[in-house]
Amino acid sequence: MYILTVLWQLSNHLASETVFSKENIKRLSKIAYAGLIESGIYAVAVLSALLAYIFKLANRLKDEKDI
């Protein structure tokens, strides 16, 4: 939601003649950092799901070995 808000502010300024202003540079930097943080969160979620799957398979192998 934060990224969308900053993009909205940026789009309002792009329509005017202040395209290359310091404010727009700051907004683009904020969007870049927020995107990096968000992609990091998704990477953690994917790794967690992968580990859960691996642990599930390992548990099945352990149960089969115990039988």
Buried (B, 14 or more C-beta within 10 A) or exposed (E): EEBEEBBEBBEEBEEEEEEEEEEBEEBEEBBEEEEEEEEEEEEEEEEEEEEEEEEEEEEEEEEEEEE
